[in-house]
């Protein structure tokens, strides 16, 4: 269960795979009754396959990373893969090849993904990111319909979800009312453009605290993208320990090189 240094070479990182698996399982058990699936975010450990496998043994449904080179390392793991960062046009073919879904907010990028998907004989699934005040990425809410109207005409890609990023650039804390806006926008677009939506993604480790709040998550949010809370045992909105999770899955061991009174 511990992946450690074979020889005492320092500095040394001890990684407790059983603790990561246990954290993933507890998170899965907390959110499953709410109808919320979890993307196991692997960018925090550059997608080391043994750690990713531990997260998946805990029952998590998707693998997600911000870098295609990381998803390449995990191509043989039997889960749907998600590219978390908006794709670069130059990597469109690799995005289609190594990820099942990608997060998007640019029409020109969707066209490039569509062309790559047609070339590879497939359909690439996209999650449209909506900006609800954090300003990291996404389409302002009043412009979503104009974007979707254009996007549904692009061959080779299919809108399969909507998402939001919070507590990142602008430090906006996720709240029930904010996530309700995402649900309302998604439902309006689903009805108007006859979309099949798999994923309404309500954020990252900064959103998990809502599960313990009185109002909780609005009905309709069915996915979270989680890395830090599983790896470090803490939610990131307030930096609090999340009940029942291990905080010592990663232990850095170093040698003291000077010690004096």
LUMVEXDREN-841544 format. One record per residue: residue number from 0; residue in one letter; chain; x negated, y, z of N, C-alpha, C in turn. Coordinates in Angstrom, 1 decimal. Atoms other than C-alpha are relative to their C-alpha. Last residue first. Layout:
// LUMVEXDREN-841544
SITE/NUM/A/A/X/Y/Z/X/Y/Z/X/Y/Z
...
This chain:
// LUMVEXDREN-841544
SITE/260/X/A/-0.6/-0.8/-1.0/-21.7/25.3/19.4/-0.2/1.5/-0.3
SITE/259/X/A/0.8/-0.6/-1.0/-22.6/23.7/16.1/0.9/0.7/1.1
SITE/258/X/A/-0.8/0.0/-1.3/-21.2/21.3/13.6/-0.9/0.6/1.0
SITE/257/X/A/0.8/-0.8/-1.0/-22.2/21.4/9.9/0.9/0.1/1.2
SITE/256/X/A/1.3/-0.2/0.4/-21.3/19.0/7.1/-0.8/1.0/0.9
SITE/255/X/A/0.5/-1.3/-0.6/-18.2/17.5/8.5/-1.4/0.2/-0.4
SITE/254/X/A/1.0/0.0/-1.0/-17.1/14.8/6.1/-0.4/1.4/0.5
SITE/253/X/A/1.3/-0.7/0.3/-13.9/14.8/4.3/-1.0/-0.2/1.1
SITE/252/X/A/1.1/0.3/-0.9/-10.7/12.7/4.2/-1.3/0.7/-0.5
SITE/251/X/A/1.4/-0.4/0.5/-7.6/14.1/2.5/-1.0/-0.3/1.1
SITE/250/X/A/0.9/-0.4/-1.0/-4.4/12.2/3.4/-1.4/0.3/-0.6
SITE/249/X/A/1.3/-0.4/0.6/-1.5/11.9/1.0/-0.9/0.5/1.2
SITE/248/X/A/0.3/0.9/1.0/1.6/10.0/2.2/-1.3/0.3/-0.7
SITE/247/X/A/1.4/0.4/0.1/1.5/11.9/5.4/-0.3/-1.0/-1.0
SITE/246/X/A/0.7/-1.1/0.5/4.8/13.8/5.5/-1.5/-0.3/-0.2
SITE/245/X/A/1.4/0.0/-0.5/7.0/10.8/5.7/-0.7/1.2/-0.6
SITE/244/X/A/1.1/0.1/1.0/10.7/11.5/5.2/-1.4/0.1/0.6
SITE/243/X/A/0.3/1.4/0.3/13.4/10.8/7.8/-1.0/-0.2/-1.1
SITE/242/X/A/-0.2/1.1/-1.0/14.9/14.3/7.9/-0.4/-1.4/-0.6
SITE/241/X/A/-1.2/0.6/0.3/13.4/16.8/5.4/0.2/-1.3/0.8
SITE/240/X/A/0.1/1.4/0.1/10.7/18.9/7.0/1.4/-0.6/-0.4
SITE/239/X/A/-0.4/0.9/-1.2/11.3/22.5/6.4/-0.2/-1.4/-0.3
SITE/238/X/A/1.2/0.7/-0.4/9.4/24.7/3.8/0.3/-0.9/1.2
SITE/237/X/A/0.4/-0.6/-1.3/12.3/27.1/3.5/-1.2/-0.7/0.6
SITE/236/X/A/-0.7/-1.3/-0.1/13.3/26.7/-0.2/-0.5/0.6/1.3
SITE/235/X/A/0.9/-1.2/0.3/10.6/24.0/-0.7/0.7/1.3/0.0
SITE/234/X/A/-0.7/-0.8/1.1/12.0/20.9/0.9/-0.7/1.3/-0.2
SITE/233/X/A/-0.5/-1.3/-0.4/9.4/18.9/2.8/0.8/0.6/-1.2
SITE/232/X/A/-1.0/0.1/-1.0/8.4/15.2/2.8/0.6/1.3/0.4
SITE/231/X/A/0.5/-0.7/-1.2/5.1/15.8/0.9/1.1/-0.1/1.2
SITE/230/X/A/1.4/0.2/-0.2/5.5/13.4/-2.1/-0.5/0.6/1.4
SITE/229/X/A/0.3/1.5/-0.1/9.2/13.0/-2.1/-1.4/-0.2/0.3
SITE/228/X/A/-0.7/0.5/-1.2/10.1/16.7/-1.3/-0.3/-1.5/0.2
SITE/227/X/A/0.6/-0.3/-1.3/7.4/17.8/-3.7/0.6/-0.6/1.2
SITE/226/X/A/1.4/0.5/-0.1/8.5/16.0/-6.8/-0.4/0.2/1.4
SITE/225/X/A/0.6/0.0/-1.3/12.3/16.3/-7.4/-1.4/-0.6/0.0
SITE/224/X/A/1.3/0.3/0.5/14.3/17.3/-10.5/-1.0/0.1/1.2
SITE/223/X/A/1.1/-0.9/-0.6/17.9/17.2/-9.4/-1.3/-0.5/-0.5
SITE/222/X/A/1.4/0.3/0.2/21.0/15.8/-11.3/-0.9/1.0/0.8
SITE/221/X/A/0.3/1.4/-0.1/24.7/15.6/-11.2/-1.4/-0.4/-0.1
SITE/220/X/A/1.5/0.1/0.0/26.0/19.1/-10.5/-0.3/-1.5/0.2
SITE/219/X/A/0.4/-0.2/1.4/29.7/18.8/-11.5/-1.6/0.0/-0.1
SITE/218/X/A/-0.3/1.1/0.9/31.2/19.2/-8.1/-0.4/0.3/-1.4
SITE/217/X/A/-1.3/0.0/0.7/29.5/22.0/-6.3/0.2/-1.2/-0.8
SITE/216/X/A/0.1/-0.2/1.5/26.6/21.0/-4.1/1.4/0.1/-0.6
SITE/215/X/A/0.8/1.0/0.8/26.9/21.4/-0.3/-0.1/0.4/-1.5
SITE/214/X/A/-0.6/0.1/1.3/29.7/23.5/1.2/-0.7/-0.9/-1.0
SITE/213/X/A/-1.4/0.3/-0.1/28.8/22.7/4.8/0.6/-0.1/-1.4
SITE/212/X/A/-0.8/-1.2/-0.3/25.0/22.6/4.2/1.5/-0.4/-0.1
SITE/211/X/A/-0.3/0.0/-1.5/23.0/19.3/4.5/0.9/1.3/0.4
SITE/210/X/A/-0.8/1.2/-0.4/23.1/18.6/0.8/0.4/-0.1/1.4
SITE/209/X/A/-1.5/-0.2/0.2/22.2/22.2/0.1/0.8/-1.2/0.4
SITE/208/X/A/-0.5/-0.4/-1.3/18.6/21.6/1.5/1.6/0.1/0.0
SITE/207/X/A/-0.4/1.1/-0.7/17.8/19.7/-1.7/0.7/0.4/1.4
SITE/206/X/A/-1.4/0.1/-0.1/17.8/22.8/-3.9/0.5/-1.1/1.0
SITE/205/X/A/-0.5/-1.1/-0.7/14.2/23.9/-3.3/1.5/-0.1/0.1
SITE/204/X/A/0.0/0.2/-1.4/13.0/20.5/-4.3/0.5/1.1/0.9
SITE/203/X/A/1.1/0.8/-0.5/14.2/21.2/-7.8/0.0/-0.3/1.5
SITE/202/X/A/1.2/-0.5/-0.6/17.2/22.6/-9.6/-1.0/-1.1/0.4
SITE/201/X/A/-0.1/-1.1/-0.9/20.8/21.9/-10.3/-1.3/0.4/0.7
SITE/200/X/A/1.1/0.0/-1.0/20.6/19.8/-13.3/-0.1/1.2/0.8
SITE/199/X/A/-0.1/-1.4/-0.5/23.8/19.2/-15.2/-0.9/0.1/1.2
SITE/198/X/A/0.8/-0.6/-1.1/22.8/16.0/-17.1/0.4/1.5/0.2
SITE/197/X/A/0.4/1.0/-1.0/24.7/13.5/-19.3/-0.5/0.7/1.2
SITE/196/X/A/1.0/-0.4/-0.9/26.7/16.0/-21.4/-0.3/-1.1/1.1
SITE/195/X/A/0.1/1.1/-1.0/28.5/14.9/-24.5/-1.1/0.4/0.9
SITE/194/X/A/1.3/0.5/-0.3/29.4/18.2/-26.3/0.2/-1.3/0.9
SITE/193/X/A/-0.2/1.4/0.0/32.8/19.0/-27.9/-1.3/-0.7/0.3
SITE/192/X/A/0.8/0.5/1.1/31.7/22.6/-28.7/0.0/-1.6/0.0
SITE/191/X/A/-0.1/-0.8/1.2/34.4/24.5/-26.8/-0.8/-0.7/-1.1
SITE/190/X/A/-1.4/0.0/0.6/35.0/21.9/-24.1/0.0/0.6/-1.4
SITE/189/X/A/-0.4/1.4/0.3/31.3/21.1/-23.3/1.4/0.0/-0.7
SITE/188/X/A/0.7/0.4/1.3/30.4/24.8/-23.6/0.4/-1.4/-0.4
SITE/187/X/A/-0.5/-0.8/1.1/33.0/25.8/-21.0/-0.6/-0.4/-1.3
SITE/186/X/A/-1.3/0.5/0.3/32.0/22.9/-18.7/0.7/0.8/-1.2
SITE/185/X/A/0.2/1.3/0.7/28.3/23.9/-18.9/1.4/-0.6/-0.4
SITE/184/X/A/0.5/-0.2/1.4/29.1/27.5/-18.1/-0.1/-1.3/-0.8
SITE/183/X/A/-1.1/-0.7/0.7/31.3/26.6/-15.1/-0.4/0.2/-1.5
SITE/182/X/A/-1.0/1.0/0.3/28.7/24.1/-13.8/1.1/0.6/-0.9
SITE/181/X/A/0.6/1.0/0.9/25.9/26.6/-14.0/1.1/-1.0/-0.4
SITE/180/X/A/0.0/-0.7/1.3/28.1/29.2/-12.3/-0.6/-0.9/-1.1
SITE/179/X/A/-1.3/0.0/0.5/28.8/26.8/-9.5/0.1/0.7/-1.4
SITE/178/X/A/-0.1/1.3/0.7/25.1/26.4/-9.1/1.4/-0.2/-0.5
SITE/177/X/A/0.9/0.0/1.1/24.8/30.1/-8.2/0.2/-1.3/-0.9
SITE/176/X/A/-0.6/-0.9/1.0/27.8/30.0/-5.9/-0.8/0.1/-1.3
SITE/175/X/A/-1.1/0.7/0.6/26.5/27.0/-4.0/0.6/0.8/-1.1
SITE/174/X/A/-1.2/-0.1/-0.8/23.2/28.7/-3.4/1.1/-0.7/-0.8
SITE/173/X/A/-1.3/0.6/0.5/19.7/28.1/-4.7/1.1/0.1/1.0
SITE/172/X/A/-0.4/1.3/-0.7/17.1/30.5/-3.3/1.3/-0.5/-0.6
SITE/171/X/A/-1.5/0.1/-0.3/15.9/33.0/-5.9/0.3/-1.3/0.7
SITE/170/X/A/-0.3/0.4/-1.4/12.1/33.3/-5.6/1.4/0.0/0.4
SITE/169/X/A/-0.7/-1.1/-0.7/11.8/35.3/-8.9/0.3/-0.3/1.5
SITE/168/X/A/0.6/-1.3/0.3/9.2/33.1/-10.5/0.6/1.1/0.9
SITE/167/X/A/1.3/0.2/0.7/10.0/29.7/-8.9/-0.6/1.4/-0.3
SITE/166/X/A/1.1/-0.1/-1.0/12.8/29.6/-6.3/-1.4/-0.2/-0.7
SITE/165/X/A/-0.1/-1.0/-1.0/15.3/28.6/-9.1/-1.2/-0.1/1.0
SITE/164/X/A/1.2/0.0/-0.8/15.3/26.7/-12.4/0.1/1.2/1.0
SITE/163/X/A/0.5/-1.3/-0.5/18.6/25.9/-14.0/-1.2/-0.2/0.8
SITE/162/X/A/0.7/0.0/-1.2/19.9/23.1/-16.2/-0.4/1.4/0.4
SITE/161/X/A/0.3/-1.4/-0.3/22.3/22.2/-19.0/-0.8/-0.1/1.4
SITE/160/X/A/0.0/-0.5/-1.3/22.7/18.8/-20.7/-0.3/1.5/0.2
SITE/159/X/A/-0.5/1.0/-0.9/23.0/16.6/-23.7/0.0/0.4/1.5
SITE/158/X/A/-0.1/-0.6/-1.4/22.6/19.1/-26.5/0.6/-1.1/0.9
SITE/157/X/A/-1.4/0.0/-0.5/21.6/17.0/-29.6/0.0/0.6/1.4
SITE/156/X/A/-0.1/-0.2/-1.4/18.6/17.4/-31.8/1.4/0.0/0.4
SITE/155/X/A/1.1/0.7/-0.7/17.8/15.9/-35.2/0.0/0.3/1.5
SITE/154/X/A/0.1/1.4/0.1/20.0/18.4/-37.2/-1.2/-0.6/0.7
SITE/153/X/A/1.3/0.5/0.3/20.5/21.9/-35.9/0.0/-1.5/-0.1
SITE/152/X/A/0.1/0.2/1.5/24.1/23.1/-36.2/-1.4/-0.6/-0.3
SITE/151/X/A/-0.8/1.2/0.4/24.8/22.5/-32.4/-0.1/-0.2/-1.6
SITE/150/X/A/0.7/1.2/-0.3/22.0/25.0/-31.6/0.7/-1.3/-0.5
SITE/149/X/A/1.1/0.2/1.0/23.5/28.0/-33.3/-0.6/-1.4/0.2
SITE/148/X/A/-0.6/0.0/1.3/26.8/27.9/-31.4/-1.0/-0.3/-1.1
SITE/147/X/A/-0.6/1.3/0.3/24.9/26.9/-28.3/0.6/-0.1/-1.4
SITE/146/X/A/1.1/0.9/0.1/22.8/30.1/-28.4/0.5/-1.4/-0.4
SITE/145/X/A/0.6/-0.3/1.3/25.7/32.4/-29.0/-1.1/-1.0/-0.3
SITE/144/X/A/-0.9/0.4/1.1/27.5/30.7/-26.1/-0.6/0.2/-1.4
SITE/143/X/A/0.0/1.5/0.2/24.6/31.0/-23.8/0.8/-0.4/-1.1
SITE/142/X/A/0.4/0.3/1.4/24.1/34.8/-24.3/0.0/-1.5/-0.3
SITE/141/X/A/-0.9/-0.6/1.0/26.1/36.0/-21.3/-0.3/-0.3/-1.4
SITE/140/X/A/-1.3/0.7/0.0/24.4/33.5/-19.0/0.9/0.6/-1.1
SITE/139/X/A/-0.9/-0.7/-0.9/20.9/34.7/-19.8/1.4/-0.5/-0.2
SITE/138/X/A/-0.8/-1.0/0.7/19.0/32.0/-21.6/0.9/0.7/1.0
SITE/137/X/A/-1.4/0.2/0.2/16.2/30.2/-19.9/0.7/1.1/-0.7
SITE/136/X/A/-0.3/0.4/1.4/12.9/30.6/-18.3/1.5/-0.1/-0.1
SITE/135/X/A/1.1/0.9/0.5/11.2/31.8/-15.1/0.2/-0.4/-1.4
SITE/134/X/A/0.9/-0.5/1.1/13.5/34.8/-14.7/-1.2/-0.8/-0.3
SITE/133/X/A/1.4/0.2/-0.4/14.9/33.7/-11.3/-1.0/0.5/-1.0
SITE/132/X/A/0.6/-1.1/-0.8/18.3/35.4/-11.9/-1.4/-0.3/0.5
SITE/131/X/A/-1.0/-0.6/-0.9/20.6/32.7/-13.3/-0.7/0.9/1.1
SITE/130/X/A/0.7/-0.8/-1.0/18.6/31.8/-16.4/1.1/0.6/0.9
SITE/129/X/A/-0.7/-1.3/-0.2/20.2/28.9/-18.2/-0.7/0.8/1.1
SITE/128/X/A/0.2/-0.7/-1.3/18.1/26.0/-19.5/0.7/1.4/0.0
SITE/127/X/A/0.1/-1.5/0.2/19.5/23.9/-22.3/-0.1/0.6/1.4
SITE/126/X/A/-0.7/-0.6/-1.2/18.8/20.2/-21.8/-0.3/1.5/-0.2
SITE/125/X/A/0.5/-1.2/-0.7/17.8/18.5/-25.1/0.9/0.5/1.1
SITE/124/X/A/-1.0/-0.6/-0.9/18.1/15.0/-26.5/-0.6/1.2/0.7
SITE/123/X/A/0.6/-0.4/-1.2/16.0/14.1/-29.6/1.0/0.7/0.9
SITE/122/X/A/-0.7/-1.2/-0.5/17.7/12.1/-32.3/-0.7/0.4/1.3
SITE/121/X/A/-0.7/0.1/-1.3/15.5/9.5/-34.2/0.8/1.3/0.3
SITE/120/X/A/-1.2/0.8/0.2/14.0/8.7/-37.6/0.8/-0.2/1.3
SITE/119/X/A/0.2/1.3/-0.7/10.5/9.9/-36.8/1.2/-0.8/0.0
SITE/118/X/A/1.2/0.7/0.6/10.6/12.6/-39.5/-0.2/-1.3/0.7
SITE/117/X/A/-0.4/0.6/1.3/14.2/13.5/-38.4/-1.2/-0.8/-0.7
SITE/116/X/A/-0.9/1.1/-0.3/13.0/13.9/-34.8/0.4/-0.7/-1.4
SITE/115/X/A/0.8/1.1/-0.4/10.1/16.1/-35.9/0.8/-1.2/0.2
SITE/114/X/A/0.8/0.4/1.1/12.4/18.4/-37.9/-0.9/-1.2/0.4
SITE/113/X/A/-0.9/0.7/0.9/14.8/18.6/-35.0/-0.7/-0.6/-1.2
SITE/112/X/A/-0.3/1.3/-0.5/12.0/19.4/-32.6/0.9/-0.8/-0.9
SITE/111/X/A/1.3/0.8/0.1/10.8/22.2/-34.8/0.3/-1.4/0.5
SITE/110/X/A/0.2/0.4/1.4/14.4/23.5/-35.1/-1.2/-0.8/-0.3
SITE/109/X/A/-1.0/1.1/0.3/14.9/23.3/-31.4/-0.1/-0.4/-1.4
SITE/108/X/A/0.6/1.3/-0.5/11.6/25.3/-31.0/1.0/-1.1/-0.2
SITE/107/X/A/1.1/0.4/1.0/13.0/28.1/-33.3/-0.6/-1.3/0.5
SITE/106/X/A/-0.5/0.6/1.2/16.2/28.2/-31.2/-1.1/-0.5/-1.0
SITE/105/X/A/0.4/-0.8/1.2/14.4/28.8/-27.9/0.6/-0.7/-1.3
SITE/104/X/A/-0.8/-1.2/0.0/15.8/27.8/-24.5/-0.4/0.9/-1.2
SITE/103/X/A/0.1/-1.0/1.1/14.8/24.2/-24.0/0.7/1.3/0.2
SITE/102/X/A/-0.7/-1.3/-0.4/14.2/21.5/-21.5/-0.3/1.0/-1.0
SITE/101/X/A/0.8/-1.2/-0.3/13.2/18.2/-23.1/0.8/1.2/0.4
SITE/100/X/A/-0.6/-1.4/-0.2/14.8/14.8/-23.2/-1.1/1.0/0.1
SITE/99/X/A/-1.4/0.2/0.5/13.7/11.3/-24.4/0.8/1.3/0.1
SITE/98/X/A/-1.0/-0.4/-1.0/10.0/12.2/-24.1/1.4/-0.3/-0.6
SITE/97/X/A/0.3/0.4/-1.4/6.9/10.6/-25.7/1.1/0.4/1.1
SITE/96/X/A/0.6/1.4/-0.1/7.6/10.6/-29.4/0.0/-0.5/1.4
SITE/95/X/A/-1.0/1.0/0.5/9.9/13.6/-29.6/-0.4/-1.4/0.3
SITE/94/X/A/-1.1/-0.1/-0.9/7.5/15.7/-27.5/1.1/-1.0/-0.3
SITE/93/X/A/0.3/0.8/-1.2/4.6/14.3/-29.5/1.1/0.1/1.0
SITE/92/X/A/-0.1/1.4/0.3/6.2/15.6/-32.7/-0.3/-0.9/1.2
SITE/91/X/A/-1.4/0.5/0.2/7.0/19.0/-31.3/0.1/-1.5/-0.3
SITE/90/X/A/0.0/1.3/-0.6/3.5/19.7/-29.9/1.3/-0.7/-0.3
SITE/89/X/A/1.1/0.8/0.5/2.7/22.7/-32.0/0.1/-1.4/0.4
SITE/88/X/A/-0.3/0.4/1.4/6.1/24.3/-31.3/-1.0/-1.0/-0.5
SITE/87/X/A/0.7/-0.8/1.0/5.2/24.3/-27.6/0.4/-0.5/-1.3
SITE/86/X/A/1.0/0.5/0.9/7.9/22.6/-25.4/-0.7/1.1/-0.8
SITE/85/X/A/-0.5/-0.2/1.3/9.7/24.3/-22.5/-1.1/-0.4/-1.0
SITE/84/X/A/0.3/-1.4/0.5/8.3/22.7/-19.4/0.5/0.1/-1.4
SITE/83/X/A/-0.6/-1.0/-0.9/10.1/19.7/-17.8/-0.3/1.4/-0.5
SITE/82/X/A/1.1/-1.1/0.0/9.5/17.1/-20.5/0.6/1.2/0.7
SITE/81/X/A/-0.5/-1.3/0.2/11.9/14.2/-19.5/-1.2/1.0/0.0
SITE/80/X/A/1.0/-1.0/-0.3/11.3/10.5/-19.8/0.5/1.4/-0.4
SITE/79/X/A/-0.1/-1.1/0.9/14.0/7.8/-19.6/-1.0/1.1/0.4
SITE/78/X/A/-1.0/-1.0/-0.4/12.8/4.9/-17.5/0.0/1.0/-1.2
SITE/77/X/A/-1.3/0.1/0.5/11.0/1.6/-18.2/1.0/1.0/0.5
SITE/76/X/A/-0.9/0.2/-1.1/7.4/2.6/-17.7/1.4/0.0/-0.4
SITE/75/X/A/-0.4/1.3/-0.1/5.3/2.0/-20.8/1.0/-0.3/1.2
SITE/74/X/A/-0.8/0.4/1.1/5.0/5.6/-21.8/0.6/-1.4/0.1
SITE/73/X/A/-1.1/0.8/-0.6/3.7/6.6/-18.4/0.9/-0.6/-1.1
SITE/72/X/A/0.5/1.0/-0.9/0.3/7.9/-19.5/1.0/-1.0/0.5
SITE/71/X/A/0.6/1.0/0.8/1.9/9.6/-22.5/-0.6/-1.1/0.9
SITE/70/X/A/-1.0/0.9/0.3/4.1/11.5/-20.0/-0.6/-1.1/-0.9
SITE/69/X/A/-0.3/0.8/-1.1/1.0/13.1/-18.6/1.1/-1.0/-0.3
SITE/68/X/A/1.1/0.9/-0.3/-0.3/14.3/-21.9/0.2/-0.9/1.2
SITE/67/X/A/-0.2/1.2/0.8/3.2/15.6/-22.6/-1.2/-0.9/0.2
SITE/66/X/A/1.0/0.1/1.1/2.9/18.0/-19.7/0.2/-1.3/-0.8
SITE/65/X/A/0.2/-1.3/0.8/5.5/19.4/-17.4/-0.9/-0.1/-1.2
SITE/64/X/A/1.3/-0.7/-0.2/6.6/16.0/-16.1/0.0/1.2/-0.9
SITE/63/X/A/0.1/-1.3/0.5/9.8/14.0/-15.5/-1.4/0.6/0.2
SITE/62/X/A/1.4/-0.5/-0.2/10.5/10.3/-15.0/-0.1/1.4/-0.7
SITE/61/X/A/0.7/-0.6/1.1/14.2/9.4/-14.6/-1.4/0.3/0.4
SITE/60/X/A/-0.6/0.3/1.3/16.5/7.2/-12.5/-0.8/0.5/-1.2
SITE/59/X/A/-0.3/-1.2/0.8/14.8/7.0/-9.1/0.2/-0.3/-1.4
SITE/58/X/A/-1.3/0.0/0.6/15.3/3.7/-7.2/0.2/1.2/-0.9
SITE/57/X/A/-1.0/-0.6/-1.0/12.5/3.7/-4.6/1.3/0.2/-0.7
SITE/56/X/A/-0.4/1.1/-0.9/10.5/1.3/-6.9/1.0/0.5/1.0
SITE/55/X/A/-1.0/0.7/0.7/10.5/4.3/-9.3/0.5/-1.2/0.8
SITE/54/X/A/-1.2/-0.9/0.0/8.6/6.5/-6.9/1.2/-0.8/-0.7
SITE/53/X/A/-0.5/0.0/-1.4/6.0/3.7/-6.3/1.3/0.8/0.1
SITE/52/X/A/-0.7/1.2/-0.2/5.7/3.3/-10.1/0.5/-0.1/1.4
SITE/51/X/A/-1.3/-0.1/0.7/4.9/7.0/-10.4/0.8/-1.3/0.2
SITE/50/X/A/-0.9/-0.8/-0.8/2.2/6.6/-7.8/1.4/0.1/-0.6
SITE/49/X/A/-0.3/0.8/-1.2/0.6/3.6/-9.6/0.9/0.8/1.0
SITE/48/X/A/-1.1/1.0/0.1/0.9/5.4/-12.9/0.3/-0.7/1.2
SITE/47/X/A/0.7/1.2/-0.3/-1.1/8.6/-11.9/1.0/-1.2/0.0
SITE/46/X/A/-0.6/1.2/0.5/1.1/11.2/-13.5/-0.8/-1.3/0.1
SITE/45/X/A/0.4/0.2/1.4/-1.2/14.2/-12.9/0.5/-1.4/-0.5
SITE/44/X/A/1.1/0.9/-0.1/-0.4/13.9/-9.1/-0.5/-0.4/-1.4
SITE/43/X/A/0.8/-0.3/-1.2/1.9/16.9/-8.7/-1.2/-0.9/0.2
SITE/42/X/A/1.1/-0.9/0.3/3.0/16.5/-12.4/-0.8/0.3/1.3
SITE/41/X/A/1.3/0.6/-0.2/5.0/13.4/-11.6/-1.2/0.9/-0.2
SITE/40/X/A/0.9/-1.0/0.6/8.6/14.7/-11.0/-1.5/-0.5/0.3
SITE/39/X/A/1.2/0.1/-0.8/10.9/11.7/-10.3/-1.1/0.9/-0.7
SITE/38/X/A/1.2/0.1/0.9/14.2/12.9/-11.9/-1.3/0.0/0.9
SITE/37/X/A/1.3/-0.6/-0.3/17.0/12.1/-9.5/-1.0/-0.2/-1.1
SITE/36/X/A/1.1/0.8/0.4/20.7/11.3/-10.1/-1.3/0.8/0.2
SITE/35/X/A/1.2/-0.8/0.6/23.4/13.1/-8.2/-1.1/-1.0/-0.2
SITE/34/X/A/0.0/0.1/1.4/26.8/11.4/-7.7/-1.1/0.8/-0.7
SITE/33/X/A/-0.5/-1.3/0.6/27.1/12.7/-4.2/0.1/0.0/-1.5
SITE/32/X/A/-1.5/-0.1/-0.3/26.9/9.1/-2.8/0.6/1.3/-0.5
SITE/31/X/A/-0.9/0.9/0.8/23.6/8.8/-4.8/1.5/0.1/0.4
SITE/30/X/A/-0.7/-0.7/1.1/22.0/11.8/-3.2/0.9/-0.8/-0.8
SITE/29/X/A/-0.7/-1.2/-0.4/21.0/10.6/0.3/0.8/0.5/-1.1
SITE/28/X/A/-1.2/0.4/-0.9/20.2/7.0/-0.8/0.8/1.2/0.4
SITE/27/X/A/-0.9/0.7/0.9/17.9/8.2/-3.7/1.3/-0.3/0.8
SITE/26/X/A/-0.5/-1.1/0.8/16.1/10.6/-1.3/1.1/-0.6/-0.9
SITE/25/X/A/-0.9/-0.8/-0.9/15.6/7.7/1.2/0.7/1.2/-0.8
SITE/24/X/A/-1.2/0.8/-0.3/14.3/5.4/-1.6/1.0/0.8/0.9
SITE/23/X/A/-0.8/0.0/1.2/11.9/8.1/-2.9/1.3/-0.8/0.3
SITE/22/X/A/-0.6/-1.3/0.2/10.6/8.7/0.6/0.9/0.0/-1.2
SITE/21/X/A/-1.0/-0.1/-1.1/10.1/4.9/1.2/0.7/1.4/-0.2
SITE/20/X/A/-1.2/0.9/0.4/8.3/4.5/-2.2/1.1/0.2/1.0
SITE/19/X/A/-0.6/-0.6/1.1/6.0/7.4/-1.3/1.2/-0.7/-0.5
SITE/18/X/A/-0.7/-1.2/-0.5/5.4/5.9/2.1/0.6/0.8/-1.1
SITE/17/X/A/-1.2/0.4/-0.6/4.6/2.5/0.5/0.8/1.2/0.6
SITE/16/X/A/-1.1/0.3/1.0/2.2/4.1/-1.9/1.3/-0.4/0.7
SITE/15/X/A/-0.8/1.1/-0.5/0.0/5.6/0.8/1.2/-0.2/-0.8
SITE/14/X/A/-1.4/-0.1/0.5/-2.6/7.7/-1.0/0.8/-1.2/0.5
SITE/13/X/A/-0.7/1.2/-0.3/-6.0/8.3/0.7/1.5/0.2/-0.4
SITE/12/X/A/-1.5/-0.1/-0.2/-7.9/11.1/-0.9/0.6/-1.4/0.2
SITE/11/X/A/-0.7/1.2/0.4/-11.7/11.1/-0.4/1.5/0.2/0.2
SITE/10/X/A/-1.3/0.1/-0.5/-14.2/14.0/-0.2/0.8/-1.2/-0.6
SITE/9/X/A/-0.9/-1.1/-0.4/-16.3/12.0/0.3/-0.2/1.2/-0.9
SITE/8/X/A/0.5/-1.2/0.7/-17.6/8.6/-0.9/1.0/1.1/0.4
SITE/7/X/A/-0.2/-1.3/-0.7/-17.1/5.9/1.7/-0.6/1.2/-0.7
SITE/6/X/A/1.2/-0.3/-0.8/-16.9/3.1/-0.9/0.3/1.3/0.7
SITE/5/X/A/0.7/1.3/-0.3/-13.8/1.5/-2.3/-1.2/0.2/0.8
SITE/4/X/A/1.3/0.1/0.7/-11.9/4.8/-1.9/-0.6/-1.3/0.4
SITE/3/X/A/1.0/-0.7/-0.7/-8.2/4.4/-1.0/-1.4/-0.2/-0.7
SITE/2/X/A/1.0/-0.1/1.1/-5.0/3.4/-2.6/-1.1/0.8/0.5
SITE/1/X/A/0.9/-1.1/0.0/-3.0/2.3/0.4/-1.0/0.0/-1.1
SITE/0/X/A/-0.8/-1.2/0.0/0.0/0.0/0.0/-0.8/1.3/0.0
